[in-house]
Amino acid sequence: MINNIINHITFGNGDDVVFLHGFGGSIDSFLGTAKIIAGEDFRVTLPDMPGFGKTEIKEPMTIYGYADCIAALIRYYDMKNITMIGHSFGGRVAIILGAQARQYGIDLKKLVLVDSAGIKQRRGIGYFFKVALYKIARKLKFKTAAKFGSTDYKSLSEIMKKTFINVVNADLTPLLKEIRHSTLIFWGDRDKDTPLYMAKKINRLIKDSGLIVYKDAGHYSYIDKFHEFNSALLYFLKN
């Protein structure tokens, strides 16, 4: 049944590695790295999470709904000794499953967070001023209200807009202290979507964690520093 719900690919043999893409991503996001990992005696699985790639979505979802979905896929394949790798939005799902692996009934061994979302972002006064203007414009039914919001957000379907709001409003900070698995954190020092201070906070709150910061890399540090990332990831998987 899971095959009819979540589009995904899995290949290779060995301990399991699950890749979770970011918001707007798909199976292709981590495919290059997955092929390298599979060649080193691992079984890799890459899903299109609901609403992305070839997996359809019929109603708005919460971040915990996504965690339920990935946990079901893991149980379907009876995965063992799992390393879960999450980028940005995928990192949110990985944090939940990392903190509550026992409750979800999954055999998680290690965790990898790449430019991960999940904790509240610091907001300057400018942000709150824009929010206030938007609320006023919307309440008074000004046409200018439509100008607020990013182009990416406005291009989403109504279901995905509600899903996006559900996801970004979930603060997962309290879960970080509950993660007991060895965790490796990758970050770009020029990441503007999830700034570097977030990486340091995550590193501080996850007891058994290490942080690798790539110079001159942005929110997609695993692509900006492709070879360095793959080498470090393989070392972490094997040791």
N, C-alpha and C positions, 0 to 999 in steps of 0.2 A: 504493500500500500504506500509506503514512504516514497517509492519511485514515482508515484503519480502526484505526490505533493511537492517534493523538492527536487528540482533539477540539479544533478550533481554528476561528477565524474570521480572515479577512484581507480588507482593503478599502483603497481609495485607490490612488494612483499616485505613484511617485517613489522616492527612496532609502528603504531599508527600516528600520523601527523595530519591534523585537520587545519585547513586554512580558511579564515573568515575575512571576507573582503570588506571594504569601507562602504559608506553610503553612496549609492550610485554606481558601485562596482559590480563585478560578476566573477564567474569562474576564471576568466582571463586575467584578473588582477594579479594573482599569484602563480599563474601557470608556469612561467619561466623558472621560478625558484622551485616549484613543486617537481618539475621534471628532473632537476639536479638532485633534489633530495631523494626521489624515488630510485635514482641510480646508485644510491648509497645504502641499499637494503632497508628501505622504509616503505610502508604503504601510505600513500597520500590520498586525501579526500578533499575535494573542493566543491562546495555547494553554491548555487545561486540562492541567496536568502530571499524569502518572500518579498515580492515587489521589485525584484532586480533580475537581470538576465532573462532566463526563460521560465522563472518561477512566478506564477501569477499570484495576485493577492485580491481577496474578495471583500475584505473589511479592514479597518484600521487596526494596527497591531501595537503592542507595547514592547519594550525591550525584553521583558520577561517572556513574552510570547515567542520572540525570536530564540531565546535560550531554550524554551520548551521544544521548539522545532529542531534545533541542532542536537539536543540531547536525544530526541527520538531517532534521528539519523544515526547517531553513535550507537545506540542500543540495537538498532536494526542490523548493523554489521558486527555487533558484539566486539567492538574495538577494545584493545588492551594496551596498557602502557602508553596512553595518549599524550602527545604534545600538541597543545592548541595554540595556534598563531592567529592573532587578531590585529587588524589594522584599523585605526580610527573607530568608526561605528562597530566594526567587527571586534574591536578591543572591548567595547562595552559588553558584548555577549560573552566574550572570553572571561571577563572579570566576574560576571555572575556565575558562570559554570565553574570557574576556579574557586570561588568562595563557597559554592554549594554543591560541589561534585558528589558528595555522599548522598545528599537529598535527591539529586537527579539520577543517582545510580550509575555513574560513569567512572571508569578507571583512569582518572587523570594523573599523569606523572609530572609533566612540566608545562609551563605557561610562557608564552612569548607575546609581549605587547609592543606594537609598532606605532609610534605617534598616536597613541590611544586616546579616545575620548572617554568620558565617564565621570569626571569631576567638574564641579562648577567653575566656570571661567570668571576671572576677575573682570569687572565691568567698570569703566570710567564714567564720569558724569555725562559725557557726550552720548553714551549708549542710552542711559535712562532718559535723557532729553528727547532723543529720537522716539523712544517708546511712548513717552507722554504725548508728543505731537501726533503720533499715529493714532493713539486712543481718542484724542480730541477730534481729529479729522474723521475717524470712523463713526464716532458718536454723532457728529453733526452732518454725517453723510456727504462729506466733501469728496469730490472726485480725486483730489490729490492723495487720498488714502491709498489708492491703487499703486502709487509710485513707491511706497515703502515696501521693503522686503527685497531679497536678492533675486536676480534673474533665475537662478537655479531653483529656488523655492517656488516662484510663480509658474514655472514650467511643469511642476508636479501635478499629478491628478489629485482630486479632492481626497481620495483615500490615502494617498501617500503624503499629502500635506498634514493630515491628522496624525498619521504614523510618525512623521518627522517631529511634530510638536511633542507627541508622547515620548519619543526617544530622547530628544535633547533636554527635556525637563526632568529626566530621571537622574538624580544625583547618586552615584554609586560609591561615593567616598567611604561610607561606613563598611562596605564589603571588603575593602582592601586589606584591612587588618585580619580578616578571616581567611585570607589565602595562605595556605601552608605549603604550597608546592614551590619548587625552585622556579624562579621567574627571571627571565632576561628581558630587559626593556631597551628598545632601540628608538632613537629620536634624532631628528634633524635640528641643528641649532638655529635654523632660519624658519622653522615651522611657525606659521602665523595662525593656522586653524586651531592647533592645540599647542600653545607656546611651551617653551622649555621648562618653565616653572612647574607645569603639570607633571612632567616626567620626574622631576626631583621630588615632588610630593608623593607620587605613586611609589617611587623607589624607597622613600622614607617609611611609608605605611605598610608595604609588603616586606615582612621580616626577612625572608630568604630571597633577596632580589639583587640584581646587578644592573647597572645602567651604562649603555654605550651611546655616546653622543657623536654624531657625524658632523664635521665642519662643512659648511657651505651646502647643506642638504635641507630640503624643506619638508612639507607634510608627507611626501612620499619618499621618505629616506631610504626605503628598501629598494626603490628604483633608482634614485639619485646615486646611491652607493651600492649598486647591484652586486658586484663581485665581493666587496668587503662584507656586505650583509650576509651573503650566502656562505662565505667562509666561516664567519663567526657563528652563524646558525648551525652549521654542520658540526662545529666543535662542541657547541652546547648540547646538541642532540646525542652525540656519541660519548660524552663524558659526564 
